[in-house]
């Protein structure tokens, strides 16, 4: 059993929450605790399933192998608030964040905990995604440092984080209920970086609403400790990600430009320090798309087939693949 808590957030997800809990209990390295945060579910069947899952865990119908299971309820406040509530209740140095309609592969905790334990400059870790539902594919996010994340999100929302890094950066921004809250959180993690002398980050979790435009002053391009912070990705499918036409990943694409404008304004000093990385990163995505378009115009469908098998992550690619498959 490892010093890890799994925080599972749930809002009207019916029987899917049961699968998320089962996947957390089936880990090759078990967590100490699983915290389910019910974000104000108002569907009767979903509430009944949450209670039934908790009863199964506590009365032996589901084998917990000694893992503690807790259910926290709150008024509906969105995924950021639900994640913050669960992480705040965790007492372990490492926390896994999992959406209630997704599943962990059995080696998720083993792989990500090993990465974080071996590299003190890594603030979070995750893996590739095996998508199921509408789209059957493997998305391969890359992780990286702040320079990689300014152009697009490079890490799945399901990840293991250092709890102290979550606390230092202010947690998830609870004002963001339209999507991209995970990308924003990763930018905040990387922006605050590692604990350094006179670190102005770490004032405590405030839900992010007080920090719009404020985190940027913590960025110091001359401080190697800040620049060293990065997010790791195990090069193997560790997450089973459910795809549906109306998923938040797809619907947030309609607001992508507005959300990106918000992120740039909020993290303005970070973007100013990495302006070339942001522009060149977006240009690289555009060049890749143009190459695929040219192949299709020539009648060569190999590029599009490869894209559907391994859609790009964090740049709208996976959402596009879901729309094409729907």
N, C-alpha and C positions, 0 to 999 in steps of 0.2 A: 504494500500500500504506500502510495507516494503523497507528499505534502501538496496535494492538488485538490482544488474544488472545481466541480463542473457547474456552471450557471446556465440553466436552460430557461429561455424566455418563451412565453406562450400567450397567444391571443386568439381565441376561437379556432383552435386547430384540431378539435375533435380527437380521434384516436391516434393521430400522428405523434402526440406527445409521448405516448406509450413506447413507440419505436425509438424516440430520442433517448428516453431513460434506459431502455434495454441496451442500446448501443453504448451508453456511458458505463453501464455495469459490466459489459462484455470486454472491457479493456484488458490487454495483457499486463499492464501496470494499472492497478485499480486506484481511483481517487479516494481521498478520505471522506469526501462529502459531495452530495449532489443537492443543489438548491434550485428548485423550480419556482420561477417568478410568474405568477398569473397576472398579466397586465390587463386586469379588468374585463376578462372574458364575460360576455353577456349571452352566449349561446348555451342553452341548458345542457345539451349533449356534451359540449366541451368541458363545462364545469363538472359534470358527472364523471367524465373520463379522468380529469385531474384528480378528483377525490378517490376514484377507484384505483388509479395508479399508485397513489400514496398508500392506500390501504393494502394493496398487493405487496408493496415493498415492506411495510411494517408488520404484516401478518404472515409472511412466508410464501405467499403465492408467487412472488417474484424473488429469486435468490439474489440478495444484495451482497453476500460475502462480507458482511460487516461494514459496508459503506453506509454512512448516515444519509438519510433522505429527509429534506425539509421542503415545505411549501410556503411561499410568501405571497400574499395577495395585496394588490394595490388597485386604486382607480386607474382606468386606462390613461396612460401618459406617453405611450410610444416606446419603441425598442430601446432608445438610449436610456430613458429613465428606468426601464425594467432591468437593463444590464447593470446600470450603476447601483440599483437597489440590491441586486444579487451579489455583485462584487464587494460592495460595502459590508455585506453580512458574512463574507468569506473570511476565514482566519488563517488561510494558508498563503505562502509566498507566491504560489503560482495558481492562476485561474484560467479555466477553459470557458470560452463563451460559445454557446451553441443555440441556434434558433430551434424552436420546438418542432419544426417540420423537416428538419434535416437529421442526419445520422453520422456518428463517428465510426470510422473503420477501427477494428480492434487494436491496431498499433498506434493510434493517434497520440495518446498520452506518452507512450514509451518513446516515440520518435521526437516529439516536440520538447519533452522534458529533457531528453538527452542533449538536444541542441542548445537549449537555454542554460543548462548546467555547465556545458563545455565552453560557453562564450559569454562572458559577463557584459559585453557590449551589445548583446542582442536583447532587445526590449520585448519582442514577441516572436512567435513561431507558428507555422501552419504547414499545410501540404497542398498537393494538387486536389482537384475536385473531380469525382466521378459523378456526372450528372445522370439523373434518371427522371422518368415522367415523360414530358413532351420530347425532351432531347436526351439521347444517349451519346455521351461524349466524355472526354477527359480534358478539362481546362487546366492549363499549366502556368499559374502565376509565378513570378520570379522572385518576389521579395526585393530587398535592397535597402539603400540608405535614402536620405531625403532627396537626393538628386534623382533617384528613380521614381519617387512617388509624386513629384510635382506635376508630371504630365498625365499620369493615370494611376489608378489604384493597383497595387501589386500584391495584395494579400487578401485572402477570403475573410469574410466577417467571422467565420468560425476559426478561432485561433486560441493559442495559449499565451497569456501575457504575464509579465511580472507585476504583481499587485502594486508594488512600490512605484513602478513607472506609471500605472493608471492613476494613482493618487497624486503623483507629482505633476502630471500634465492636466489635471482637472477633470479626468473622466470623459465620458461621452457627452456631447453637446445635446442637452435635452430640448433645445429649441428646434433641432433638426428632425422633423417628422415626415419629410417628403423624400427621403433617400439620401445616400452618400454619407450617412452619419459614421459609417465604419471607415471610409476613406479619410474623413475629417479627423477621426480619432487617431488613425495611424500617423497623419501629419503632425498632430499634437504630440504624440509619443516621440517622434523623431525630432521635432522642434525643441522639446524640452531635453531630450537626450538623457545623458547620464548625470548622476549627482555630481555637481562641481561646486567649488567654493563660490560663495555669493550667488548661488543659483536662485533666480527670482521665481522660477517655477516651483510648484509644490506647496502652494498656499492652501491646498485642500480641494476636495471635489465640490464644485459649485454647479455642475450640470452644464457648464460651458456658456451659458447665456451672458455672463459678465465678461467673457474673454474675447468677444468679437473685436478683432483688430488689436488685441492686447498681447497675445502670445508672442507676436513677432518680435517684440523687444527683447525676448530671451535668446533670440538666435544670434550666435557669435561665430562668424566664419573663421575667426582666428583661434578658436578653441578646439583643439583636436578631440577632446572628450565628447563634445557635442557632435562633431562630424562623424565620430566612430559609431554612433548609435545606428543600428540597422535591424531589419526584420528578416528572419530566416524562413526559408521554404524547403521542406523535405521533398526531393524529386520523385514522389510517388503518390498515388491517390490515397489520401487519408480521410477524406470527407465525402459523404454521399449527399449530394445536393439536389434537392427536389426542384424540378422546373415545371412551370405552368404559365400559360399565356398572360395571366393577370398578376404574376408575382411582382414583388416590389422591385426586383432587379430590372424587370422589363418596363414597368410603369414609370420608374424614375428617369428612364431615358428621354421621356418627353420634356423633362425639366432639366436636362443635362447642362445646357449652357448657363441657365440661371444658377444652378447649384455650383457649377465651377466658378462663376463670378463671385459667389458668396465665399467659397473656399479661398480664392485669391485675395479677397479683401480681408478676410479674417487672418490669414497667414501671410500678410503682405511682405514682411521682412524676409521670411523664408523664401518666398517666390522671387523677391528682389535679389537674394543671394544666389539663386539658382535659375535665373531668367533664361540663360542659354540652354540649360538642361530641359526646362519646360517647353521651350519653343522647338528644340531639336527632337524631343521625345514625341511631341504631337506630329511633327513633320515625318518622323520615322513611321508612325502609324498610318499617316496619309499615303506615304510611298508604298507601304505594304498593301493597302487597299487598292491603289492604282494598279499595282502589279497583278492582283487578282482580277480586277476588272478587265485589264488587257488580255489576260488568258481566256476569260470568258468570251470576250469579243472575237477571239480567234477560234472559238469552238472547243477549247481545251478545258474540260471540266475538272481536271485533276486538282487544281488549286482550290476550287470550291468544295470538293469532296474532302480534301485535307482540312479545310477550315471547319467543316461541320463535325469532323472527328475530334479536332483539337481547337475549338474556338478560342480566340484571344480573350484575356481576362482584364477587367478593369477599364476597358476603353470602349465599351458598348458592343464588343464582339459577341459575347455570350448571349446578350439580349437579342442581338440580330439573329443569331442561330436559332434561338427559341421561336422568334417570330416566323422565320422561314419554315421551321418544322411544324408549326401549329396549323 
